[in-house]
Amino acid sequence: MKTMNPAENIYNLIPTEEVKVLKPPRYMSTFRDSVKLEEKKNKAAHKTLGPAKIEVPSPKEFLQKHTKEATLAQSKLPLTCTESALYDSTGRPPRCLAEDKRPPVPHRTDQPLMGVQTNKSFITTNVAEAVMAVPKKPQPIYVDTKKGDKHLLETSGLVPKYIKKKDYGSTPEYLAKRNEEVQRAQEEYDAYVKERLRMGAMKQLSEEERQSVIEGMKKNWDQFHHEYQGLSVVIDTVPKKAHKERLEAEMRQLERDIEMIERHKIIYIANN
């Protein structure tokens, strides 16, 4: 297949402008300088060049033989050959050489104490103790697996220990302070309203007037709704669409006004 632009072509004699591709600038982080400073600051001594500057031990303090072996504590009394042989590898003395010694075993020639008698009835004492004994209460536990793994209930967090605190049920300080601020703001607003009422700038609606306003709004909403229900099913013209949107806007506005007046029991209106 022949090329459309061969090498020998008159169009090749026209010099073409070289299109230079401009590269975007290289991304440089804004934290570059701070990272460099932190890296220099946190550099350890063993990361520097050259030998570490440490104190060289003295030639007189050389390591001698058996200096790193564990030494046994010296006993207060000199031990005989038989006693020294009783020590184990840990250096602990046997029980017979300990300070808290038990009483010696009586000798075979010692005579036991004779004539010691008692009137205590061990059978009666045991029966009385068994009758007066308080039954042991089982420790409360909970099981959390199907295999029956038991855990203590007290340390599980399921026991309401917080109700035993001294300040349980009391209002926190921040809530008390917030309630005081709300009450103070309400008092200031009430004082301002009373002052404006005294000056005759505002008038408070009575309950009868408020109910009459709500009933009038509901009647208007019923009229708009009746008119809205009488619209044609197919709205294919611009005037019909505009009329429908106007009715919807009017009903929506009346619903918002009715909700606002029903929510607020006290309403003030300006005299002018």
Secondary structure, 3 states (H helix, E strand, C coil): CCCCCCCCCHHHHCCCCCCCCCCCCCCCCCCHHHHHHHHHHCCCHHHCCCCCCCCCCCCCCCCCCCCCCCCCCCCCCCCCHHHHCCCCCCCCCCHHHCCCCCCCCCCCCCCCCCCCCCCCCHHHHHHHHHHHCCCCCCCCEEECCCCCCEEECCCCCCCCHHHHCCCCCCCCHHHHHHHHHHHHHHHHHHHHHHHHHHHCCEEECCHHHHHHHHHHHHHHHHHHHHHHHCCCCCCCCHHHHHHHHHHHHHHHHHHHHHHHHHHCCCCEEECC
